[in-house]
Amino acid sequence: MENDNDINTNYEDKHLEDMNFKEKKRRKGKWLIVVICIVIATNFATGAAVWAINRKEIKLVDENTFDELYKVKNTIDEYYVDGYDKSKVLEGAIKGMVTALGDPYTVYMNESELSDWNKDVSGKYTGIGIQIGANKETDEVVVISPFKGAPADRAGIKSGDVLVKVNDLSVTKETLNDALTIMKTKAGDKVNLVLKRDGKEYDKTIVTEEIQIQTVFSEMLDSGIGYIQLTMFDEDCSEPFAEALKDLKAKNAKGIIVDLRGNPGGYVNECVKITSNFIPKGEVIVYTEDKAKNQTKYKSEGGKYTDIPLVVLVDGGSASASEIFSGAVRDHNRATLIGDKTFGKGKVQVVLNDNLLGTNDGSGLKVTISYYYTPKGENIDKKGIHPEVEIKYDNAFKNTTYSKEKDNQLNKAIEVMKEKLSK
């Protein structure tokens, strides 16, 4: 059975490893970047998960299948010399069952773990809004940059300021994580900072608030080339991406480079919206196929930039939703892919909360429900996408401060774009 309807889902399609963090370390060189990241938990078991679970009745497994499990449990009850926490044992049994599937993307999470997971993918956090890191040369903890418009920015904190104390904690490379924990507090709390600029210390008391992490960065390069870096397909990232496109076009951008290096993925519905900017309306961006071979096609909503020359930068940290975007623009002959082979995650997950699981304990199950395929029918799981122009990042610059001039992959993208624009 095939379903050609456009589906606006909340499918989460993020690789488990924080590829984005690895990429930031690579690009910043001597800075060990740490982004303060504690965010508002959201409920991912609405919309897509409900749709998926209601498509057919859940078949109850004959409990006799698990007779051996009950026998072991009863034996423990009878003979185990110490008391034990039955809820922890139950959680361990469930996690063991899920782990035995051998799928790293299907994961059972208790209430705390689910909350942390939600925080990780929402793109929001509560804090003061600074990016900090340990300077490898001096071991000082330094402000890399305040987020524009965030409390730290409004308080006048600048890039390069040294973070000396957070409340009563002296901040060093060794206590950096403790400092982060203090700043990961609920909205409205006060955080007392001692910083140093030009050798002089100064104090700031900052009130924390909910902050949207910036994931879209754009600028004009030379020769009429617009550049957009997208670090994650987080909630609502399609809006700032569209604004970046609009701004670059207003600055007379003749071609666009989209940088997805280190982008671990995110929400499929946001990916579809972003990809739609470059693909004619009605064309397939990606389709999924479940265990019953039911297909669901996700089609372009239509955009204003379906003819603009396009180059996409990818690497081994470009996963899942990044690969959906890359596969779509490649299959529709809309872009030249440049860089290194992508990660290779071709599976889609939904998160079912405790109401749908029937556990009523705040837990959740992230479960793989389908494979996804590029418009031409390729599943890239465990294979990745090979760029048309393969070029590895120059290792000689990995331990130096990042600059676009030294970025051989970006320079190749600029070269290819200039060739496109000259035709």
ZIKADA-V57582 format. One line per field, one symbol per residue. ss: DSSP state (@ for helix, = for strand, . for the rest). psi: psi as a letter, one per 40 degrees, with the letter a starting at -180 (. if undefined). burial: b if it has 16 or more other C-alpha atoms within 10 Angstrom, else e. A space follows every 10 residues. Layout:
ss=???
psi=???
burial=???
//
This chain:
ss=.==....... .===....@@ @@@@@@@@.. =====..... .......@@@ @@@@...... ..@@@@@@@@ @@@@@@@@@. .....@@@@@ @@@@@@@@@. ......===. @@@@@@@@@@ @@.====..= =====..... ======.... @@@@...... .=====..== .....@@@@@ @@@......= =======..= =======.== ==...===== .@@@====== ..=...@@@@ @@@@@@@@@@ ....=====. ....===@@@ @@@@@@.... ...======= ....=====. ........== ====...... @@@@@@@@@@ @....====. ......==== ===@@@@... ...======= ====...... ........== ....@@@... ...@@@.@@@ @@@@@@@@@@ @@.
psi=hhheihhgif hhfhidigdd dddddddebe hghhhhghih iihefibddd dddediihhh hheddfdddd dddddddddh diiihddddd ddddddddde deheehhhha dddddddddd edeiihaefi hiihhddeei hihdiihhei ddddeehihe hhhdihbehh hiddeddddd ddegiiheih hhihihhfeh iiihhhhiih hhhhehhiih aiffhihhhh eigaheeddd dddddddddd efheihhhhe heheabhddd dddddddehi heihdiiiha deehihhhih ehiefeehhh hhhiaeehib dddddddddd defeihhibi hidghfihii hhaddddedf eeiihhhhei iiiideehhe hedahhidhh hihhddedfi hhiddegddd dddddddddd de.
burial=eeeeeeeebb bbbbbeeebb bebbbbbbbb bbbbbbbbbb beebbbebbb eeeeeeeeee eeeeeeeeee eeeeeeeeee eeeeeeeeee eeeebeebee eeeebbbbbb eeebbbbbbb bbbbbbbbbb bbbbbeeeeb bbbbbbbeeb bbbeeebbbe bbbbbbbeee bbbeebeebb eebbbbeeeb bebbbbeeee eeeeebbbbb bbbbbbebbb eeebbbbbbb bbbbbebbeb bbebbebbbe eebbbbbbbb bbbbbbbbbb bbbbbbbbbb eebbbbbbbe eeeebbbbbb bbbebbebbb bbbbbbbbbb bbbbbbbbbb bbebbbbbbb bbbbbbbbbb bbbbebeeee ebbbbbbbbb bbbbbeeebb beebbbbebb bebeeebbee ebeeebebbb ebbbebbbee eee
//
